[in-house]
């Protein structure tokens, strides 16, 4: 998460294309699993599913969906780790994950939390190499759709380079703005104000994420977070 009033993260895609006039999101499907996945992808890419099997967007979403397999992950399973190339793309069906960096001394800086509907992928070129500094781990047991990132990207590009550029650029611009705002708030707002923003914008995280992780995300000591949480 971030200052994530829009759920930013350097590796996750929000439905950042849905505001455009020629796109619309489909409501969440309840069955079967393949349709659940297709509806999630339609939301991520901002494309409308139709009843026409020959529709270009339908064929595109179906081909992308075929790249994914469903996996159940326990909390604290290592999905991506620093000094290893980030090779996967993840679509969250259920659960909470955290993106973080860890120093050689073991100090952890949490950058984002991801929840249902987020697509998480290595936006930064460095993350796809052994110079990767980011780690990804579930906070809760998770159900994820997982695909190989290189195949995912090449499949999108096969429809047109512009389709990939549109998908990636919209997210990159969103993340740049949100990351800047997060750092601004850390530098200018007192801990109480940052905590109040967390409660207002992300009440689900208060319920689902352990306090010590939320404290690390806010940049305060666990004792300070406890005081803020229990303040009248």
C-alpha positions in Angstrom: 0.0 0.0 0.0 1.2 3.4 0.1 -0.2 6.5 0.7 -2.4 4.4 -1.2 -5.5 6.2 -1.4 -5.4 4.6 -4.9 -3.4 1.6 -3.8 -0.1 2.4 -5.3 2.8 0.2 -5.6 5.8 0.0 -7.8 4.6 -3.4 -8.9 0.9 -3.5 -8.9 -1.7 -2.6 -11.3 -4.9 -0.9 -10.2 -7.8 -0.6 -12.6 -6.1 2.6 -13.9 -7.7 2.5 -17.4 -11.3 2.3 -16.4 -11.9 6.1 -16.4 -11.6 6.2 -20.2 -14.8 6.5 -22.2 -14.4 3.4 -24.4 -13.9 1.0 -21.5 -16.1 -0.4 -18.8 -15.7 -2.9 -15.9 -17.7 -6.0 -15.7 -19.2 -6.9 -12.3 -17.5 -9.5 -10.3 -18.4 -13.0 -11.4 -19.5 -15.6 -8.9 -18.8 -18.7 -11.1 -17.1 -20.5 -12.6 -13.4 -19.8 -11.8 -12.5 -19.1 -15.4 -15.1 -16.4 -15.5 -13.9 -15.0 -12.2 -10.4 -14.7 -13.7 -11.7 -13.1 -16.9 -13.7 -10.5 -15.0 -10.7 -9.7 -12.8 -8.6 -9.2 -15.9 -11.2 -7.1 -17.6 -11.1 -4.8 -14.6 -7.4 -4.6 -14.6 -7.1 -3.8 -18.3 -10.2 -1.7 -18.4 -11.8 -3.8 -21.2 -15.4 -4.8 -21.6 -16.3 -8.5 -21.9 -19.1 -9.1 -24.4 -21.1 -12.1 -25.7 -19.2 -12.1 -29.0 -16.4 -14.8 -28.9 -14.8 -13.1 -31.9 -14.6 -9.7 -30.2 -10.9 -8.6 -30.1 -11.0 -7.7 -26.4 -12.7 -11.0 -25.5 -10.0 -13.0 -27.4 -7.2 -10.9 -25.8 -8.5 -11.4 -22.3 -9.0 -15.1 -22.9 -5.4 -15.5 -24.2 -4.0 -13.6 -21.2 -6.2 -15.7 -18.8 -4.7 -18.9 -20.2 -1.3 -17.8 -18.9 -2.4 -17.9 -15.3 -2.7 -20.8 -12.8 -4.3 -20.6 -9.4 -2.2 -21.1 -6.3 -2.9 -21.1 -2.6 -0.1 -19.5 -0.5 0.4 -19.5 3.2 1.3 -16.3 5.1 5.0 -15.5 5.0 5.7 -17.6 1.9 8.5 -16.0 0.0 7.2 -15.1 -3.5 9.9 -12.6 -4.6 13.1 -11.8 -2.9 15.9 -9.3 -3.3 19.0 -10.2 -5.3 16.8 -12.6 -7.4 15.1 -11.6 -10.6 11.4 -11.0 -10.2 9.9 -13.4 -12.7 6.2 -13.7 -11.9 3.0 -11.6 -12.2 0.3 -12.1 -9.6 -3.4 -11.3 -9.6 -4.9 -11.4 -6.1 -8.1 -13.3 -5.7 -8.1 -13.3 -1.9 -5.7 -12.1 0.8 -3.2 -9.4 1.7 0.5 -9.2 0.5 3.2 -6.8 1.4 6.0 -5.3 -0.8 9.1 -4.4 1.2 12.9 -4.0 1.2 15.2 -5.6 3.7 18.7 -4.4 4.7 21.6 -6.8 5.3 21.1 -6.0 9.0 17.5 -7.2 8.8 15.8 -3.8 8.9 12.6 -3.8 6.9 10.9 -1.0 5.0 7.4 -1.8 3.9 6.3 0.1 0.8 2.9 -1.3 -0.1 0.1 -3.6 0.8 -1.9 -5.4 -1.9 -5.4 -6.8 -1.6 -8.1 -8.4 -3.7 -8.2 -7.4 -7.3 -4.6 -6.0 -7.5 -2.2 -7.2 -10.2 1.4 -7.2 -9.0 4.2 -7.2 -11.5 7.8 -5.9 -11.8 7.3 -2.4 -13.2 11.0 -1.5 -12.8 13.5 -3.0 -15.2 16.0 -3.5 -12.3 13.5 -5.7 -10.5 13.7 -8.2 -13.4 17.5 -8.7 -12.8 19.7 -10.0 -10.0 19.9 -6.3 -8.9 16.3 -6.6 -7.6 15.9 -5.0 -4.2 12.2 -5.8 -3.6 10.6 -8.6 -1.7 7.0 -9.8 -1.9 5.3 -11.9 0.8 1.7 -12.7 1.8 0.6 -11.2 5.1 -2.4 -13.6 5.3 -3.1 -16.9 3.5 -3.7 -15.9 -0.1 -5.3 -17.3 -3.2 -3.4 -16.0 -6.2 -3.5 -16.3 -10.0 0.2 -16.6 -11.1 1.8 -16.3 -14.6 5.3 -15.9 -16.0 5.9 -12.1 -16.4 7.9 -12.4 -19.7 5.2 -14.5 -21.3 2.5 -12.1 -20.0 4.3 -9.1 -21.4 5.0 -10.7 -24.8 1.4 -11.9 -25.1 0.1 -8.3 -24.6 2.7 -6.9 -27.0 1.7 -9.5 -29.7 -1.6 -7.6 -30.0 0.3 -4.3 -30.4 3.1 -2.5 -28.7 0.7 0.3 -28.0 -1.5 -2.0 -25.9 1.4 -2.8 -23.6 2.6 0.8 -23.5 -0.9 2.0 -22.6 -1.3 -0.6 -19.8 2.2 0.1 -18.4 2.3 3.9 -18.8 -1.0 4.4 -17.0 0.2 2.5 -14.0 3.6 4.1 -14.0 2.2 7.6 -13.9 -0.2 6.6 -11.1 2.6 5.1 -9.0 4.9 8.1 -9.5 2.3 10.4 -8.2 1.3 8.3 -5.3 4.9 7.5 -4.3 5.7 11.3 -4.3 2.6 12.0 -2.1 3.6 9.2 0.3 7.0 10.7 0.8 5.6 14.2 1.2 3.2 13.0 3.9 6.1 11.2 5.7 8.1 14.4 5.7 5.4 16.9 6.6 2.6 15.1 8.6 2.8 14.1 12.2 2.3 10.4 13.0 -1.2 11.0 14.3 -2.3 12.5 11.0 -0.7 9.6 9.0 -2.5 7.1 11.3 -5.8 8.9 10.8 -5.4 8.7 7.1 -4.7 5.0 7.3 -7.9 4.5 9.3 -10.0 6.6 7.0 -8.7 5.2 3.7 -7.8 1.6 4.6 -10.0 0.3 7.4 -9.7 -3.2 6.0 -5.9 -3.2 6.7 -6.5 -2.3 10.4 -8.6 -5.5 10.6 -6.4 -7.8 8.6 -2.7 -6.7 9.0 -0.7 -7.1 12.2 0.0 -3.9 14.1 3.8 -4.2 13.8 3.6 -4.3 10.0 1.3 -1.3 9.9 3.7 0.5 12.2 6.6 -0.3 9.8 4.5 1.0 6.9 3.7 4.3 8.7 7.4 4.7 9.7 6.7 4.6 13.5 7.8 2.4 16.4 5.3 -0.4 17.4 4.8 1.3 20.7 3.9 4.6 19.0 1.5 2.8 16.7 -0.2 1.2 19.7 -0.5 4.5 21.4 -2.1 6.0 18.3 -4.4 3.1 17.9 -5.7 3.3 21.5 -5.8 7.0 21.8 -9.3 8.4 22.7 
